[in-house]
Amino acid sequence: YPAGIITGITYGLNPLFGVPLMQNGASVDSILFFRYGIAVLILGIFLLFTKQSFKVSINQLGILVLLGLLYSSSSIFLFEAYNYIASVLATTLIFLSPVLVAIIMVFLRNIPSWPVWLSIFATFAGVMLMTQNDSSQIINPIGMLLAISSALAYSFFIIIINRSKKISLISNTLLTFYALLTGAIIFLGKIMFAKEGITTGIEGYTAWGYLIGLAILPTIVSTA
């Protein structure tokens, strides 16, 4: 339970660090590249310091790359949603992921117990209450769809981690390292084909502080 609470709180900090960077002109790809890159660097140093092996099998690497694609997709959808709807609304919709996980697990013939169904109902009701529209904000369907897509990608990420026997013996740190490394490579590739500079909109100690905050709290801590 403490792990779940910490995950929810830290992942909910995405807009606190990400939105100011976007408002300053930084592209989503640049923000996510530095977010993932800094996280990979920190995790890599930790793995070296604790003398953990980086070795994985080809089969394991394939699943880790898939996890990286899902986690990266979740981040892209969420940050793009910030361009269409209020960040608090987009981030709140992410917390539909437990509901989506439970629904998907039903199709995988893993029926949740009644306390889990009760929790699912409470989560869904809470999210719906927090996303009620008022006259001060406009609900853009594109933003809603992007946020829900983010939650869905994150749900598949969680399900694969918990059900794949091939990566069951890999430590959380090493799993997170390879998943984020995959994302960093993806975003670097996108930046190379973009017109904007990699550091456009990322200027000064405050901006880099936001990126470090993104790398540590909603990335390393939340995923671990």
MDAnalysis code that builds the backbone (N, CA, C; Angstrom):
import MDAnalysis as mda
import numpy as np

u = mda.Universe.empty(672, n_residues=224, atom_resindex=np.repeat(np.arange(224), 3), trajectory=True)
u.add_TopologyAttr("name", ["N", "CA", "C"] * 224)
u.add_TopologyAttr("resid", np.arange(1, 225))
u.add_TopologyAttr("resname", ["TYR", "PRO", "ALA", "GLY", "ILE", "ILE", "THR", "GLY", "ILE", "THR", "TYR", "GLY", "LEU", "ASN", "PRO", "LEU", "PHE", "GLY", "VAL", "PRO", "LEU", "MET", "GLN", "ASN", "GLY", "ALA", "SER", "VAL", "ASP", "SER", "ILE", "LEU", "PHE", "PHE", "ARG", "TYR", "GLY", "ILE", "ALA", "VAL", "LEU", "ILE", "LEU", "GLY", "ILE", "PHE", "LEU", "LEU", "PHE", "THR", "LYS", "GLN", "SER", "PHE", "LYS", "VAL", "SER", "ILE", "ASN", "GLN", "LEU", "GLY", "ILE", "LEU", "VAL", "LEU", "LEU", "GLY", "LEU", "LEU", "TYR", "SER", "SER", "SER", "SER", "ILE", "PHE", "LEU", "PHE", "GLU", "ALA", "TYR", "ASN", "TYR", "ILE", "ALA", "SER", "VAL", "LEU", "ALA", "THR", "THR", "LEU", "ILE", "PHE", "LEU", "SER", "PRO", "VAL", "LEU", "VAL", "ALA", "ILE", "ILE", "MET", "VAL", "PHE", "LEU", "ARG", "ASN", "ILE", "PRO", "SER", "TRP", "PRO", "VAL", "TRP", "LEU", "SER", "ILE", "PHE", "ALA", "THR", "PHE", "ALA", "GLY", "VAL", "MET", "LEU", "MET", "THR", "GLN", "ASN", "ASP", "SER", "SER", "GLN", "ILE", "ILE", "ASN", "PRO", "ILE", "GLY", "MET", "LEU", "LEU", "ALA", "ILE", "SER", "SER", "ALA", "LEU", "ALA", "TYR", "SER", "PHE", "PHE", "ILE", "ILE", "ILE", "ILE", "ASN", "ARG", "SER", "LYS", "LYS", "ILE", "SER", "LEU", "ILE", "SER", "ASN", "THR", "LEU", "LEU", "THR", "PHE", "TYR", "ALA", "LEU", "LEU", "THR", "GLY", "ALA", "ILE", "ILE", "PHE", "LEU", "GLY", "LYS", "ILE", "MET", "PHE", "ALA", "LYS", "GLU", "GLY", "ILE", "THR", "THR", "GLY", "ILE", "GLU", "GLY", "TYR", "THR", "ALA", "TRP", "GLY", "TYR", "LEU", "ILE", "GLY", "LEU", "ALA", "ILE", "LEU", "PRO", "THR", "ILE", "VAL", "SER", "THR", "ALA"])
u.atoms.positions = np.array([
    [0.817, -1.226, 0.000],
    [0.000, 0.000, 0.000],
    [0.855, 1.283, 0.000],
    [1.891, 1.342, 0.851],
    [2.754, 2.539, 0.775],
    [3.379, 2.718, -0.605],
    [3.785, 1.607, -1.242],
    [4.382, 1.691, -2.580],
    [3.376, 2.255, -3.580],
    [2.115, 1.799, -3.482],
    [1.076, 2.303, -4.378],
    [0.805, 3.786, -4.173],
    [0.782, 4.198, -2.915],
    [0.544, 5.616, -2.593],
    [1.685, 6.487, -3.122],
    [2.933, 6.026, -2.901],
    [4.097, 6.782, -3.368],
    [4.092, 6.890, -4.887],
    [3.727, 5.791, -5.563],
    [3.639, 5.805, -7.027],
    [2.625, 6.842, -7.500],
    [1.447, 6.838, -6.882],
    [0.401, 7.779, -7.287],
    [0.813, 9.229, -7.086],
    [1.419, 9.500, -5.939],
    [1.820, 10.878, -5.631],
    [2.912, 11.361, -6.572],
    [3.953, 10.541, -6.747],
    [5.095, 10.984, -7.555],
    [4.743, 11.076, -9.038],
    [3.931, 10.140, -9.548],
    [3.546, 10.220, -10.956],
    [2.642, 11.428, -11.195],
    [1.893, 11.801, -10.178],
    [1.034, 12.976, -10.289],
    [1.784, 14.288, -10.346],
    [3.114, 14.240, -10.142],
    [3.938, 15.451, -10.186],
    [4.393, 15.803, -11.596],
    [3.996, 15.009, -12.592],
    [4.406, 15.281, -13.978],
    [4.143, 16.722, -14.415],
    [2.926, 17.251, -14.231],
    [2.679, 18.623, -14.698],
    [3.431, 19.684, -13.908],
    [3.750, 19.398, -12.642],
    [4.477, 20.372, -11.824],
    [5.819, 20.717, -12.453],
    [6.474, 19.700, -13.013],
    [7.790, 19.918, -13.623],
    [7.704, 20.106, -15.135],
    [6.757, 19.444, -15.790],
    [6.718, 19.456, -17.242],
    [6.051, 20.664, -17.864],
    [4.925, 21.114, -17.289],
    [4.175, 22.222, -17.888],
    [4.981, 23.523, -17.973],
    [5.733, 23.924, -16.920],
    [6.537, 25.153, -17.052],
    [7.541, 25.089, -18.196],
    [8.110, 23.911, -18.451],
    [9.054, 23.760, -19.553],
    [8.345, 23.932, -20.897],
    [7.141, 23.359, -21.018],
    [6.373, 23.505, -22.252],
    [5.968, 24.953, -22.469],
    [5.601, 25.639, -21.400],
    [5.209, 27.045, -21.498],
    [6.393, 27.930, -21.897],
    [7.611, 27.452, -21.610],
    [8.812, 28.200, -21.954],
    [9.289, 27.907, -23.369],
    [8.560, 27.042, -24.075],
    [8.893, 26.776, -25.473],
    [9.624, 25.481, -25.744],
    [9.850, 24.665, -24.712],
    [10.534, 23.389, -24.921],
    [9.581, 22.392, -25.573],
    [10.084, 21.605, -26.509],
    [9.251, 20.610, -27.179],
    [9.059, 19.400, -26.271],
    [7.981, 18.668, -26.511],
    [7.710, 17.466, -25.727],
    [8.839, 16.459, -25.880],
    [9.352, 16.307, -27.102],
    [10.423, 15.338, -27.351],
    [11.692, 15.689, -26.580],
    [12.043, 16.981, -26.541],
    [13.243, 17.397, -25.811],
    [13.073, 17.174, -24.309],
    [11.902, 17.536, -23.783],
    [11.633, 17.347, -22.359],
    [11.753, 15.879, -21.990],
    [11.129, 15.016, -22.786],
    [11.133, 13.595, -22.468],
    [12.498, 12.966, -22.707],
    [13.241, 13.453, -23.691],
    [14.600, 12.922, -23.903],
    [15.478, 13.192, -22.683],
    [15.482, 14.437, -22.211],
    [16.317, 14.763, -21.052],
    [15.789, 14.096, -19.785],
    [14.473, 13.994, -19.671],
    [13.877, 13.309, -18.518],
    [14.361, 11.865, -18.467],
    [14.240, 11.165, -19.586],
    [14.644, 9.762, -19.629],
    [16.166, 9.629, -19.562],
    [16.876, 10.522, -20.271],
    [18.334, 10.448, -20.292],
    [18.956, 10.630, -18.919],
    [18.470, 11.615, -18.175],
    [18.985, 11.853, -16.825],
    [18.664, 10.673, -15.917],
    [17.453, 10.119, -16.058],
    [17.056, 8.963, -15.254],
    [17.934, 7.757, -15.563],
    [18.222, 7.532, -16.848],
    [19.093, 6.410, -17.251],
    [20.482, 6.589, -16.664],
    [20.999, 7.816, -16.691],
    [22.329, 8.093, -16.137],
    [22.367, 7.788, -14.644],
    [21.350, 8.236, -13.911],
    [21.291, 7.998, -12.466],
    [21.187, 6.508, -12.164],
    [20.303, 5.815, -12.895],
    [20.129, 4.384, -12.676],
    [21.384, 3.605, -13.065],
    [22.056, 4.032, -14.151],
    [23.286, 3.375, -14.573],
    [24.376, 3.484, -13.523],
    [24.502, 4.662, -12.926],
    [25.490, 4.868, -11.861],
    [25.156, 3.994, -10.658],
    [23.863, 3.910, -10.339],
    [23.428, 3.076, -9.204],
    [23.743, 1.600, -9.460],
    [23.500, 1.127, -10.678],
    [23.785, -0.265, -11.019],
    [25.281, -0.565, -10.930],
    [26.093, 0.376, -11.394],
    [27.540, 0.205, -11.297],
    [28.004, 0.224, -9.844],
    [27.454, 1.145, -9.070],
    [27.846, 1.294, -7.666],
    [27.500, 0.051, -6.856],
    [26.345, -0.553, -7.160],
    [25.900, -1.759, -6.448],
    [26.399, -3.038, -7.114],
    [27.233, -2.872, -8.159],
    [27.864, -3.998, -8.862],
    [26.852, -4.991, -9.424],
    [25.751, -4.447, -9.974],
    [24.758, -5.293, -10.631],
    [25.105, -5.451, -12.111],
    [24.820, -6.608, -12.654],
    [25.111, -6.893, -14.052],
    [24.079, -6.232, -14.963],
    [24.546, -5.765, -16.122],
    [23.659, -5.190, -17.130],
    [23.203, -6.263, -18.120],
    [23.646, -7.484, -17.936],
    [23.419, -8.551, -18.899],
    [21.967, -9.032, -18.883],
    [21.376, -9.112, -20.065],
    [20.038, -9.690, -20.245],
    [20.068, -10.547, -21.500],
    [19.150, -11.491, -21.603],
    [19.081, -12.337, -22.784],
    [18.372, -11.599, -23.924],
    [18.487, -12.160, -25.133],
    [17.823, -11.560, -26.301],
    [16.312, -11.511, -26.094],
    [15.747, -12.608, -25.569],
    [14.296, -12.648, -25.319],
    [13.880, -11.601, -24.295],
    [14.674, -11.459, -23.240],
    [14.385, -10.458, -22.216],
    [14.497, -9.053, -22.794],
    [15.500, -8.846, -23.636],
    [15.710, -7.522, -24.232],
    [14.520, -7.118, -25.089],
    [13.945, -8.084, -25.811],
    [12.779, -7.783, -26.636],
    [11.614, -7.279, -25.803],
    [11.379, -7.921, -24.654],
    [10.283, -7.489, -23.771],
    [10.597, -6.129, -23.158],
    [11.863, -5.909, -22.800],
    [12.254, -4.629, -22.211],
    [12.081, -3.489, -23.210],
    [12.373, -3.763, -24.487],
    [12.159, -2.747, -25.525],
    [10.665, -2.451, -25.663],
    [9.839, -3.506, -25.634],
    [8.379, -3.315, -25.696],
    [7.905, -2.467, -24.526],
    [8.422, -2.747, -23.334],
    [8.064, -1.946, -22.156],
    [8.486, -0.493, -22.346],
    [9.655, -0.300, -22.930],
    [10.117, 1.059, -23.193],
    [9.211, 1.797, -24.162],
    [8.732, 1.090, -25.178],
    [7.815, 1.693, -26.151],
    [6.493, 2.087, -25.490],
    [5.983, 1.204, -24.623],
    [4.726, 1.498, -23.933],
    [4.878, 2.674, -22.976],
    [5.957, 2.666, -22.196],
    [6.163, 3.745, -21.221],
    [6.373, 5.076, -21.940],
    [7.128, 5.039, -23.053],
    [7.357, 6.258, -23.833],
    [6.052, 6.766, -24.429],
    [5.241, 5.842, -24.932],
    [3.941, 6.233, -25.504],
    [3.063, 6.889, -24.457],
    [3.073, 6.322, -23.246],
    [2.281, 6.896, -22.163],
    [2.713, 8.331, -21.877],
    [4.026, 8.557, -21.843],
    [4.547, 9.905, -21.575],
    [4.190, 10.874, -22.690],
    [4.342, 10.426, -23.942],
    [4.034, 11.288, -25.084],
    [2.567, 11.690, -25.071],
    [1.685, 10.708, -24.904],
    [0.247, 11.001, -24.892],
    [-0.108, 11.985, -23.780],
    [0.483, 11.784, -22.589],
    [0.163, 12.648, -21.451],
    [0.615, 14.081, -21.705],
    [1.864, 14.254, -22.153],
    [2.383, 15.607, -22.348],
    [1.710, 16.306, -23.525],
    [1.341, 15.546, -24.539],
    [0.603, 16.148, -25.651],
    [-0.795, 16.559, -25.189],
    [-1.379, 15.796, -24.265],
    [-2.705, 16.140, -23.735],
    [-2.678, 17.487, -23.028],
    [-1.533, 17.841, -22.443],
    [-1.409, 19.135, -21.758],
    [-1.625, 20.315, -22.716],
    [-1.437, 20.061, -24.026],
    [-1.633, 21.126, -25.020],
    [-3.114, 21.361, -25.328],
    [-3.979, 20.444, -24.886],
    [-5.397, 20.524, -25.239],
    [-6.315, 20.724, -24.039],
    [-5.948, 20.151, -22.898],
    [-6.785, 20.273, -21.709],
    [-5.916, 20.648, -20.509],
    [-6.552, 21.073, -19.442],
    [-5.824, 21.467, -18.237],
    [-4.981, 20.296, -17.735],
    [-3.768, 20.601, -17.267],
    [-2.854, 19.549, -16.837],
    [-3.429, 18.735, -15.687],
    [-4.198, 19.373, -14.805],
    [-4.785, 18.640, -13.677],
    [-5.807, 17.624, -14.179],
    [-6.545, 17.971, -15.226],
    [-7.528, 17.063, -15.797],
    [-6.833, 15.892, -16.490],
    [-5.806, 16.197, -17.296],
    [-5.088, 15.143, -18.015],
    [-4.429, 14.171, -17.036],
    [-3.808, 14.706, -15.991],
    [-3.118, 13.853, -15.029],
    [-4.103, 13.032, -14.214],
    [-5.258, 13.607, -13.915],
    [-6.277, 12.864, -13.177],
    [-6.758, 11.658, -13.974],
    [-6.904, 11.826, -15.281],
    [-7.368, 10.733, -16.128],
    [-6.374, 9.574, -16.167],
    [-5.100, 9.863, -15.886],
    [-4.093, 8.795, -15.830],
    [-4.473, 7.765, -14.771],
    [-5.139, 8.218, -13.721],
    [-5.471, 7.321, -12.616],
    [-6.656, 6.408, -12.939],
    [-7.071, 6.422, -14.204],
    [-7.982, 5.387, -14.684],
    [-7.214, 4.096, -14.989],
    [-5.888, 4.159, -14.973],
    [-5.087, 2.983, -15.331],
    [-5.387, 1.751, -14.469],
    [-5.617, 1.879, -13.147],
    [-5.987, 0.679, -12.383],
    [-7.299, 0.057, -12.859],
    [-8.240, 0.901, -13.261],
    [-9.512, 0.406, -13.781],
    [-9.271, -0.353, -15.085],
    [-8.445, 0.218, -15.959],
    [-8.152, -0.411, -17.242],
    [-7.392, -1.721, -17.040],
    [-6.463, -1.739, -16.092],
    [-5.717, -2.962, -15.786],
    [-6.681, -4.072, -15.379],
    [-7.615, -3.751, -14.492],
    [-8.570, -4.754, -14.007],
    [-9.444, -5.276, -15.136],
    [-9.886, -4.381, -16.022],
    [-10.731, -4.792, -17.145],
    [-9.956, -5.717, -18.085],
    [-8.718, -5.346, -18.381],
    [-7.887, -6.177, -19.262],
    [-7.625, -7.535, -18.621],
    [-7.397, -7.551, -17.303],
    [-7.131, -8.808, -16.601],
    [-8.335, -9.741, -16.659],
    [-9.539, -9.187, -16.711],
    [-10.748, -10.009, -16.841],
    [-10.702, -10.782, -18.159],
    [-10.280, -10.100, -19.231],
    [-10.168, -10.763, -20.528],
    [-9.061, -11.820, -20.523],
    [-8.101, -11.671, -19.597],
    [-7.035, -12.664, -19.461],
    [-7.406, -13.742, -18.442],
    [-8.703, -13.775, -18.092],
    [-9.261, -14.783, -17.190],
    [-8.667, -14.717, -15.781],
    [-8.400, -13.506, -15.349],
    [-7.954, -13.282, -13.975],
    [-8.975, -12.341, -13.333],
    [-9.983, -12.953, -12.692],
    [-11.105, -12.177, -12.163],
    [-10.739, -11.562, -10.813],
    [-10.830, -10.234, -10.670],
    [-10.515, -9.594, -9.392],
    [-11.518, -9.980, -8.303],
    [-11.072, -9.898, -7.053],
    [-11.955, -10.170, -5.920],
    [-12.875, -8.969, -5.682],
    [-13.889, -9.151, -4.827],
    [-14.844, -8.063, -4.626],
    [-14.219, -6.818, -3.997],
    [-13.213, -6.927, -3.078],
    [-12.594, -5.691, -2.590],
    [-11.905, -4.911, -3.709],
    [-11.329, -5.653, -4.685],
    [-10.690, -4.980, -5.817],
    [-11.739, -4.280, -6.678],
    [-12.873, -4.958, -6.925],
    [-13.946, -4.323, -7.695],
    [-14.465, -3.071, -6.984],
    [-14.550, -3.142, -5.660],
    [-14.986, -1.981, -4.890],
    [-14.000, -0.828, -5.054],
    [-12.714, -1.156, -5.028],
    [-11.680, -0.137, -5.214],
    [-11.735, 0.456, -6.618],
    [-11.995, -0.411, -7.592],
    [-12.113, 0.048, -8.979],
    [-13.266, 1.040, -9.124],
    [-14.390, 0.687, -8.526],
    [-15.551, 1.580, -8.592],
    [-15.241, 2.916, -7.921],
    [-14.578, 2.870, -6.766],
    [-14.229, 4.106, -6.045],
    [-13.269, 4.956, -6.870],
    [-12.301, 4.293, -7.512],
    [-11.341, 5.013, -8.354],
    [-12.042, 5.683, -9.528],
    [-12.887, 4.923, -10.210],
    [-13.599, 5.452, -11.377],
    [-14.494, 6.621, -10.976],
    [-15.223, 6.450, -9.865],
    [-16.113, 7.518, -9.392],
    [-15.314, 8.760, -9.015],
    [-14.174, 8.550, -8.362],
    [-13.335, 9.683, -7.962],
    [-12.794, 10.443, -9.148],
    [-12.327, 9.712, -10.164],
    [-11.812, 10.356, -11.367],
    [-12.915, 11.132, -12.074],
    [-14.110, 10.539, -12.165],
    [-15.222, 11.222, -12.825],
    [-15.603, 12.514, -12.093],
    [-15.585, 12.474, -10.760],
    [-15.908, 13.670, -9.979],
    [-14.876, 14.771, -10.202],
    [-13.598, 14.366, -10.280],
    [-12.524, 15.352, -10.423],
    [-12.428, 15.914, -11.834],
    [-13.055, 15.250, -12.793],
    [-12.990, 15.735, -14.170],
    [-14.264, 16.450, -14.601],
    [-15.137, 16.770, -13.640],
    [-16.356, 17.501, -13.973],
    [-16.005, 18.878, -14.523],
    [-16.629, 19.239, -15.620],
    [-16.349, 20.507, -16.279],
    [-17.035, 21.658, -15.549],
    [-16.427, 22.831, -15.628],
    [-17.070, 24.048, -15.141],
    [-16.837, 25.143, -16.177],
    [-17.351, 26.312, -15.922],
    [-17.287, 27.389, -16.908],
    [-15.876, 27.910, -17.136],
    [-14.931, 27.559, -16.259],
    [-13.582, 28.110, -16.360],
    [-12.679, 27.293, -17.268],
    [-13.103, 26.109, -17.702],
    [-12.246, 25.297, -18.552],
    [-13.065, 24.637, -19.661],
    [-12.380, 24.422, -20.788],
    [-13.003, 23.794, -21.946],
    [-12.474, 22.366, -22.062],
    [-13.387, 21.410, -22.201],
    [-13.002, 20.017, -22.359],
    [-12.818, 19.723, -23.840],
    [-11.583, 19.520, -24.267],
    [-11.275, 19.202, -25.648],
    [-11.238, 17.681, -25.811],
    [-12.043, 17.117, -26.715],
    [-12.083, 15.662, -26.886],
    [-10.724, 15.057, -27.237],
    [-9.911, 15.809, -27.998],
    [-8.585, 15.296, -28.372],
    [-7.723, 15.127, -27.126],
    [-7.771, 16.117, -26.246],
    [-7.002, 16.041, -25.011],
    [-7.461, 14.888, -24.132],
    [-8.770, 14.696, -24.057],
    [-9.317, 13.585, -23.269],
    [-8.852, 12.243, -23.828],
    [-8.906, 12.110, -25.161],
    [-8.500, 10.867, -25.814],
    [-7.013, 10.592, -25.591],
    [-6.196, 11.637, -25.680],
    [-4.757, 11.480, -25.452],
    [-4.469, 11.038, -24.023],
    [-5.156, 11.644, -23.053],
    [-4.937, 11.287, -21.653],
    [-5.354, 9.849, -21.364],
    [-6.492, 9.436, -21.913],
    [-6.960, 8.060, -21.718],
    [-6.024, 7.074, -22.420],
    [-5.500, 7.467, -23.594],
    [-4.528, 6.625, -24.298],
    [-3.259, 6.459, -23.472],
    [-2.875, 7.523, -22.780],
    [-1.722, 7.455, -21.887],
    [-1.958, 6.441, -20.779],
    [-3.150, 6.486, -20.194],
    [-3.496, 5.543, -19.128],
    [-3.518, 4.111, -19.653],
    [-4.000, 3.924, -20.883],
    [-4.080, 2.587, -21.466],
    [-2.683, 2.025, -21.729],
    [-1.788, 2.856, -22.273],
    [-0.410, 2.408, -22.528],
    [0.279, 2.031, -21.215],
    [0.047, 2.836, -20.178],
    [0.643, 2.561, -18.866],
    [0.063, 1.273, -18.281],
    [-1.205, 0.997, -18.554],
    [-1.841, -0.225, -18.062],
    [-1.180, -1.466, -18.655],
    [-0.943, -1.443, -19.970],
    [-0.271, -2.572, -20.616],
    [1.159, -2.727, -20.095],
    [1.813, -1.613, -19.804],
    [3.157, -1.623, -19.214],
    [3.146, -2.393, -17.893],
    [2.174, -2.084, -17.041],
    [2.058, -2.725, -15.740],
    [1.720, -4.207, -15.873],
    [0.808, -4.524, -16.775],
    [0.381, -5.914, -16.952],
    [1.535, -6.796, -17.427],
    [2.313, -6.318, -18.398],
    [3.431, -7.108, -18.913],
    [4.470, -7.332, -17.824],
    [4.761, -6.298, -17.031],
    [5.726, -6.438, -15.942],
    [5.289, -7.531, -14.969],
    [4.010, -7.571, -14.675],
    [3.518, -8.505, -13.666],
    [3.256, -9.912, -14.188],
    [3.112, -10.071, -15.502],
    [2.737, -11.379, -16.038],
    [3.830, -12.055, -16.855],
    [4.834, -11.319, -17.286],
    [5.887, -11.914, -18.105],
    [6.883, -12.690, -17.236],
    [6.979, -13.990, -17.469],
    [7.907, -14.835, -16.711],
    [9.354, -14.612, -17.149],
    [9.541, -14.144, -18.374],
    [10.890, -13.962, -18.903],
    [11.660, -12.862, -18.176],
    [10.952, -11.884, -17.645],
    [11.638, -10.782, -16.960],
    [11.400, -10.815, -15.452],
    [10.830, -11.919, -14.960],
    [10.487, -11.997, -13.533],
    [11.712, -11.948, -12.627],
    [12.865, -12.375, -13.145],
    [14.079, -12.406, -12.325],
    [14.929, -11.141, -12.479],
    [14.494, -10.228, -13.341],
    [15.232, -8.975, -13.530],
    [14.859, -7.997, -12.423],
    [15.837, -7.328, -11.854],
    [15.565, -6.374, -10.780],
    [14.778, -5.180, -11.308],
    [14.035, -4.523, -10.422],
    [13.273, -3.326, -10.809],
    [14.182, -2.263, -11.406],
    [15.371, -2.113, -10.834],
    [16.298, -1.084, -11.304],
    [16.748, -1.355, -12.728],
    [17.130, -2.604, -13.009],
    [17.603, -2.954, -14.345],
    [16.460, -2.883, -15.357],
    [15.278, -3.318, -14.961],
    [14.105, -3.249, -15.834],
    [13.805, -1.802, -16.196],
    [13.800, -0.944, -15.192],
    [13.530, 0.479, -15.425],
    [14.621, 1.095, -16.291],
    [15.862, 0.706, -16.062],
    [16.999, 1.232, -16.822],
    [16.812, 0.982, -18.311],
    [16.514, -0.260, -18.691],
    [16.384, -0.594, -20.111],
    [15.117, 0.003, -20.723],
    [14.030, 0.052, -19.975],
    [12.798, 0.640, -20.484],
    [13.001, 2.132, -20.787],
    [13.671, 2.826, -19.868],
    [13.907, 4.256, -20.063],
    [14.972, 4.510, -21.124],
    [15.962, 3.610, -21.224],
    [16.982, 3.747, -22.266],
    [16.340, 3.652, -23.647],
    [15.400, 2.740, -23.789],
    [14.659, 2.617, -25.047],
    [13.938, 3.922, -25.370],
    [13.276, 4.499, -24.357],
    [12.570, 5.762, -24.555],
    [13.506, 6.896, -24.938],
    [14.661, 6.973, -24.272],
    [15.621, 8.039, -24.560],
    [16.100, 7.951, -26.008],
    [16.338, 6.735, -26.496],
    [16.773, 6.547, -27.887],
    [15.670, 6.974, -28.851],
    [14.424, 6.627, -28.514],
    [13.289, 6.998, -29.369],
    [13.169, 8.521, -29.485],
    [13.234, 9.207, -28.347],
    [13.073, 10.661, -28.366],
    [14.256, 11.356, -29.036],
    [15.452, 10.802, -28.863],
    [16.622, 11.376, -29.537],
    [16.460, 11.252, -31.046],
    [15.949, 10.100, -31.498],
    [15.705, 9.916, -32.927],
    [14.687, 10.901, -33.466],
    [13.625, 11.153, -32.700],
    [12.600, 12.115, -33.134],
    [13.174, 13.524, -33.205],
    [14.021, 13.868, -32.241],
    [14.607, 15.215, -32.201],
    [15.511, 15.440, -33.412],
    [16.231, 14.395, -33.810],
    [17.167, 14.519, -34.935],
    [16.447, 14.868, -36.231],
    [15.164, 14.496, -36.339],
    [14.389, 14.797, -37.543],
    [13.527, 16.048, -37.383],
    [13.626, 16.679, -36.226],
    [12.836, 17.894, -35.972],
    [13.661, 19.137, -36.302],
    [12.963, 20.258, -36.469],
    [13.633, 21.502, -36.817],
    [14.166, 22.227, -35.579],
    [13.506, 22.029, -34.436],
    [13.902, 22.735, -33.234],
    [15.207, 22.165, -32.667],
    [15.953, 23.010, -31.972],
    [17.165, 22.567, -31.300],
    [16.820, 21.713, -30.095],
    [17.738, 20.870, -29.688],
    [17.471, 19.939, -28.599],
    [17.280, 20.651, -27.260],
    [17.897, 21.827, -27.111],
    [17.780, 22.566, -25.842],
    [16.901, 23.811, -25.974],
    [16.155, 23.941, -27.063],
    [15.265, 25.089, -27.231],
    [14.235, 25.132, -26.100],
    [14.145, 26.274, -25.430],
    [13.203, 26.418, -24.323],
    [13.701, 25.865, -23.008],
    [14.907, 25.303, -23.008],
    [15.489, 24.757, -21.775],
    [16.706, 25.600, -21.429],
    [16.483, 26.629, -20.656],
    [17.539, 27.583, -20.339],
    [17.537, 27.898, -18.854],
    [18.731, 27.976, -18.274],
    [18.860, 28.364, -16.875],
    [18.761, 27.192, -15.914],
    [19.152, 27.467, -14.671],
    [19.171, 26.435, -13.633],
    [17.767, 25.922, -13.310],
    [16.781, 26.810, -13.400],
    [15.402, 26.398, -13.063],
    [14.901, 25.323, -14.023],
    [15.150, 25.530, -15.314],
    [14.704, 24.566, -16.321],
    [15.357, 23.206, -16.102],
    [16.663, 23.218, -15.837],
    [17.360, 21.948, -15.594],
    [16.919, 21.321, -14.280],
    [16.540, 22.161, -13.334],
    [15.998, 21.643, -12.082],
    [14.680, 20.918, -12.314],
    [13.848, 21.486, -13.208],
    [12.584, 20.817, -13.564],
    [12.863, 19.457, -14.200],
    [13.856, 19.401, -15.091],
    [14.175, 18.145, -15.776],
    [14.688, 17.094, -14.791],
    [15.519, 17.518, -13.848],
    [16.017, 16.582, -12.839],
    [14.861, 16.097, -11.967],
    [13.941, 17.021, -11.631],
    [12.763, 16.637, -10.857],
    [11.923, 15.620, -11.600],
    [11.738, 15.825, -12.921],
    [10.998, 14.873, -13.750],
    [11.682, 13.511, -13.766],
    [13.006, 13.523, -13.858],
    [13.759, 12.271, -13.950],
    [13.685, 11.461, -12.660],
    [13.686, 12.154, -11.527],
    [13.761, 11.447, -10.250],
    [12.389, 11.037, -9.730],
    [11.456, 11.979, -9.607],
    [10.198, 11.675, -8.918],
    [9.178, 10.936, -9.788],
    [8.631, 11.528, -10.867],
    [7.616, 10.795, -11.625],
    [8.188, 9.714, -12.546],
    [9.514, 9.570, -12.578],
    [10.123, 8.577, -13.449],
    [10.764, 7.443, -12.640],
    [11.883, 7.737, -11.970],
    [12.598, 6.688, -11.234],
    [11.780, 6.184, -10.045],
    [11.365, 7.097, -9.177],
    [10.668, 6.696, -7.950],
    [9.337, 6.045, -8.281],
    [8.561, 6.671, -9.158],
    [7.234, 6.148, -9.491],
    [7.320, 4.772, -10.137],
    [8.218, 4.602, -11.105],
    [8.321, 3.328, -11.810],
    [8.859, 2.229, -10.911],
    [9.843, 2.553, -10.103],
    [10.404, 1.537, -9.182],
    [9.384, 1.070, -8.173],
])
